[in-house]
Amino acid sequence: MNAPAPIQQKQTTTWEMYRSIVGIGAFCALLIVTVFQATEGRIADNKARFLSNAVAQVLPAARSTVEVALDSNGALVAATAPANLPVFLGYGENGELVGAVITAQGMGYADNITVLYSYSFDLEAIVGFKVLESKETPGLGDKVEIEPHFLANFEALDARLGGDGTALLNAIVTVKQGEKTEPWQLDGITGATITSDAIGVILNRGSGYWLPALERDARDFQPPQASEE
Amino acid sequence: MALKQVSSTDEFIKGLWRDNPVFIQVLGMCPALAVSNTAINALAMGAATTFVLVMAGLSVSLLRNFIPREARIVSYICIIATFVTCVDYAIMAISIELHRALGAFIALIVVNCLILGRAEAFASKNKPGRAMLDGLGMGVGFTAALFFIGVVREVLGSGTLFGVDLFADGFQTWTVMVLPSGGFFAMAIWLLLVNWIRQRQAEAEKQAGERAREATS
């Protein structure tokens, strides 16, 4: 009895593999770049509007804001171009300084987390907080945006400077949920430990960098032309 | 034996009911449970997934003779990821708030097994028109399922529909329904209902067949 002939499967050549993978890669790259170019302007506008609304949320007393930057000597000056992580001074109805809004970024569990928080010069404390961008695990890491006890940290999170005004008196740190004993500690979230720890690190680093300059120069800063909120 | 010819309408309709990706195939559960806390989020996620399903189906079908068998999975994933990136940009251009509400789930469309499954099982073996219809049907079925789950969760969990208040001030909202566990409850309710209807349909068809056999004998 004759055995059935084996099924001949066409052998894929190296050229065919390269051709398909490189070809598809080029097609995908072209498509992504085209869509990116087409939507870039609109996305920038939306982000600017979103940022403006977020600033109003974390510093509701501000009626106008001025974006500021540090010059090469570390002095506070009006920003000449929008920064990736902008910092604003907020002014009230009568032009009085009501606070500062700082954007800061750091590594979370999944990716960088970008946050916006407000600083009160009167209380020397962080008094508002909002997550601007995060890719943390839904249902776990993203609790830092909604968990009431975590958000309660920002009613007045101590951010006083030390005697020489060059660094925070007490480092802002995240502690385990329910173990907060000091006003500069963040009451963390069980189940979102890495993300809540990351928020502490981001706030500590952002405040350590900006608050000395803000405390030193902001009160005497002459706003060039405040933008209306 | 001649294969049964499937009409274009059938290719579209099968995803809506007979092979519904959520209620029958139980695929794409991650976004179905996580992003269905409001009706608008459910519709947006459904629309984004439908777009990716249709475009990935079209591309895979057009390139089916160009992609070697050994490189098919990496090619499909690359194509799917490209359209997901495009959708990501498009949603950011439409609304940053909506983009934030959908969070990481837009990017996670890449690994939605429904899309890779349709690319591998259908689009790679069929012509572009049929692949698009299949993707559209599955996408609409997926969107409808998410929307039904979203309606139950938003109405009971927030007392609203599309953000509009439905009840008087005294209504006590079921907070659990907007939490992740609410997704499972709403899903279970719909699965019960869909399976009950399908069971009734199957019994009715069986009885009709028996009656027809009796009539002919």
Interface residues (C-beta under 8 A of the other chain):
Chain A: T12 E16 M17 R19 S20 I21 G23 I24 G25 F27 C28 L31 I32 V35 F36 T39 R42 I43 N46 K47 R49 F50 A110 S134 K135 E136 T137 P138 G139 D142
Chain B: A34 L63 F66 I67 P68 R69 E70 A71 V74 S75 C78 I79 A81 T82 F83 T85 C86 Y89 A90 M92 A93 S95 I96 E97 G103 A104 F105 A107 P180
